[in-house]
Amino acid sequence: MGIGIIGTGYYVPSRILTNKELESMVDTSDEWIFTKVGIRERRIAGPHEATSDLALKAAQEALANAGVEPEEVDLIILATSSPDMIQPATAAIVQGKLGALNSAAFDVSAVCAGFVYAMTVASAMMQANPQYRRAVVIGAETYSRILDWTDRTTCVYFGDGAGAVVLGQQAGDLGIQKTFLKNDGRGAGAIRYLGGGSRHPASPETLAQKMHRFEMNGREVWNFATTACPLSVRQVVQDAGIQLSDIDWIIVHQANINIIRHSLDELGIPLEKTYTTIEKYANTAGASLPITLAEAHAKNLFRKGDKIVLVGFGGGLSLGAVYLNWGMDYAGGQKALVQQPAVVGDWQKN
Ligand SMILES: CC(C)(COP(=O)(O)OP(=O)(O)OC[C@H]1O[C@@H](n2cnc3c(N)ncnc32)[C@H](O)[C@@H]1OP(=O)(O)O)[C@@H](O)C(=O)NCCC(=O)NCCS
C-alpha cells in the first residue's frame, strides 16, 4: 500500500489587509509590492484567533473532505513558525479542540519548508508502523502577531492562514512516491525571530530590543530560494526516476511570484503547470503549500494519477520537495464550511 492525500482543507481569516492600507502604515506602495513580490492583499487573524484556531478549521475541513471522524485520526503533525506559545505544541492544542483523542500530536519547526518536512515525517511513520493509519498534516501561521508593522522590509510579505491534508492508505502507484529534505544552517540567521531560549552576544538592552522581532535579509533569501527551489525539484524527480516534463502540477511555496517564475523558468516547466495564491493570501510561511494545494483541489484542477510536486524553502535555511501521484476523485470540492465573506477594515483597532 501507498500513503497519499485523502482529503484537503484550508482556512483564511476573513479580514483583508490590502497593499493600499499598508501604504498608510509604512513607506511602501501597491505597485512596489505587486511588482517585486506579486501580492495584492493578505489575511489577518481576528483578535480572538490563534494559530491553533486557524489550524482547527483547516483540519476540520480536510477531515470532512476525507470523510474521516476526529476519533479515527492516529497522528497530527503541525508545521508552524508562529505557534500559539513556546509550549505545549500547537498540534496538541489542536488535538484537544478537534477531539482527536486517539492520536499522537507534535509540531515540526522548519519554517517555510515545514509542510514538506511534516508530510515526509508523517508518511515515513505511516510506512514504518501500520498503527498510524490516518494522519492530519497541517501548516498554520499567524505572522501578523510576530511581524514588526513599522518595518517595510518584512511586514509587506506575510499573511495569516492554515491548510491541512488527511493522509491515508492508497494503492501503491498513487500517493507519496519520493521526498527530499535538506538544510543549510550556515544561513540560519537570514530569516529569524528571536525568542525562547535564544542567546545573543549583545548587551541585555540590545537583546531586549532584538527579542520578539522578526528579521529577514531579503537579498540573501532571494539567492537561496532561487537555488533551493530548482535543486529540490530536480532531486526528487531524479530520485523518483521520472523526468521534469512528466510533472503535471508543481505547487511552490508562495514566497514571491518572481521566485516562482525564476525557478520554473530555470526548470523549463511552464507557468500553466503551477497554481498560485500569493496575490490574495501573501506568504503564509508553513501554511502556503497546503492552502494552495487545497484551493487548487477545491477548484477541481487535479485528475487521479496526476504527478504533483510540492516544493518548500525558507528559514533554516530549509528546503525540500514531495512528489506524489494524486489519488483522489473529485468529490465536489470542500464544503464551504468555514470560509466567511472577506472584510476590509481597520484590523489593528479590533
Ligand atoms: C526583498 C526583494 C523583493 C528585494 O528585491 P530587489 O530587487 O533586490 O530590491 P532591492 O533590495 O534592490 O530594493 C529596491 C528598493 O526598494 C526598497 N524597498 C524595500 N522594501 C520596500 C517596500 N516594502 N516598499 C517600497 N520599497 C521598498 C529598498 O529600500 C530599495 O531602495 P533603494 O534602491 O533606495 O535602496 C527580493 O530580494 C526578494 O524577493 N527576496 C526574497 C524575500 C522572500 O521571499 N522572503 C520570504 C522567504 S520564505
The ligand as an ORCA input file, in Angstrom:
! r2SCAN-3c Opt
* xyz 0 1
  C      13.322     41.600     -0.966
  C      13.351     41.644     -2.505
  C      11.944     41.815     -3.036
  C      14.223     42.805     -2.913
  O      14.288     42.845     -4.305
  P      15.481     43.667     -5.031
  O      15.137     43.685     -6.459
  O      16.768     43.110     -4.603
  O      15.276     45.094     -4.460
  P      16.315     45.969     -3.629
  O      16.805     45.236     -2.434
  O      17.299     46.467     -4.603
  O      15.398     47.129     -3.143
  C      14.890     48.056     -4.049
  C      14.471     49.309     -3.285
  O      13.185     49.064     -2.691
  C      13.226     49.496     -1.349
  N      12.241     48.753     -0.570
  C      12.435     47.699      0.250
  N      11.258     47.314      0.771
  C      10.327     48.127      0.268
  C       8.933     48.217      0.414
  N       8.215     47.351      1.198
  N       8.268     49.153     -0.273
  C       8.915     50.024     -1.067
  N      10.247     49.990     -1.255
  C      10.948     49.053     -0.596
  C      14.639     49.277     -0.912
  O      14.940     50.082      0.191
  C      15.411     49.701     -2.153
  O      15.512     51.083     -2.167
  P      16.870     51.805     -2.624
  O      17.090     51.361     -4.043
  O      16.551     53.239     -2.487
  O      17.912     51.311     -1.682
  C      13.954     40.349     -3.062
  O      15.299     40.267     -2.675
  C      13.194     39.146     -2.604
  O      12.143     38.842     -3.107
  N      13.724     38.369     -1.628
  C      13.052     37.208     -1.089
  C      12.120     37.597      0.021
  C      11.210     36.457      0.392
  O      10.659     35.818     -0.449
  N      11.037     36.183      1.707
  C      10.247     35.125      2.191
  C      11.113     33.935      2.359
  S      10.320     32.430      2.653
*
